[in-house]
Structures are given as structure tokens and as C-alpha cells.
Amino acid sequence: MLQKAIVSEEPARRLALSADPARISEKWGFREKQRVSAQAVATLPIRQFDATILYLWSDGTATVKFDF
């Protein structure tokens, strides 16, 4: 049985961008050096952690430093 792969340019372009994200200073209202809070909800009791955003990336991810 023959199968044909259909490749759309848009998803391929997005995958290429996310494979090598660029460092940016602001995205979706978040900025570098901004104080943020995160919750660990996978286990009980739910815990809250404070952190600082070190780097923001164009693919929507961030590198943060947690206060421990």
C-alpha cells in the first residue's frame, strides 16, 4: 500500500523556528528580569514557587531562576 506524505509549508516553517529559537526581551506581556510565580500541581499539597525570568525565547519558552 502506497502512502503519500503531504507537507505544508506553515507547520514546517514553525518547526524550523522552534528548533532554533531566538532570544527576545518581551513576549505575551512577560519580560526578562520580571518576577513570576509558578505552581507545582502534580503532587499534593500544591506548592508555589517564586522565580525571576532570565531569558525569553521566540518559541514562547523561558529560562527562569527559582528562589530556593
TIDO-391689 format. One record per residue: y negated, z negated, x of N, C-alpha, C in turn. Coordinates in steps of 0.1 Angstrom, whole numbers, plus 5000, padded with zeros to 4 digits. Each point is the difference from the previous one (the first is absolute). Layout:
N
YZXYZXYZX/...
This chain:
68
501250005008498850004992498850005009/499150104998498850015008498949914994/499249935008498949924996498750055007/499050004993498750055005499049885001/499449985011499049895002498650064997/499349944991498750044998499049905006/499250055009499049915007498650034995/499449894995498650014995499149975012/498950065001499149985011499349864999/499749964988499349874999500849885004/501349984995500849895006500250015015/500250125005500250025014498849965008/498850034995498849965006499849855000/500349934989499949864999501049935010/501250055001500949945009499550025014/499550115004499450025013498949905003/499149974990498949915002500649865002/501049964992500449865001500949985012/500550115006500849985012499149965012/498750045000499149975011498749964994/499949884994498849964993498849975010/498850034996498849975008499549874997/499449945009499349874998498750024993/499749934990498850014992499349864999/498850004996499349874999500049944986/500250094990499949954986500950094991/500749934990500850084990500249914988/499850064988500349934988499349864999/498849995006499249885000500449895010/501050035008500449925011499450045013/499649915009499350035012500749935012/499950055012500449935012499349875001/500649895005499549875002499749924987/500550064989499949934987501149904998/499649884994501049904997500750034988/501349994999500850034989501149894998/500650004988501149914997501250084995/501249955004501250064996500949904994/500950044990500949914994501550055004/500849905003501450035002500749964987/500550104993500549974986501550025000/500750045011501450035000500849874999/499549895005500749874999499149904993/500649904995499349894994499949885009/499049925001498850024992499250125006/499150054992499250115004498949945010/499950075011499049955010498950105002/498849945004498950095002499649985015/499650125006499650005014498750075001/499249945009498750065003500150095013/499250115000500150095012498750075002/499950075011498950095003500550145003/499450104994500350145002499650045014/500950045009499650045013499750155000/500950084994499950155000500450054986/499350104996500350084988500450145004/501050054993500550135003499950104988/499850135003499750104990501250014990/501249955003501150014990500049894990/499049915001499949894990500649875005/500549995013500649885005498949935009/500349875003499149935008500849915010/499449975011500649905009499149874998/500749894997499349884998500549895009/499249905002500349885008500049884991/501249944998500149894991499649875007/499449914993499649875005501249905000/500649975011501149905000499649895009/
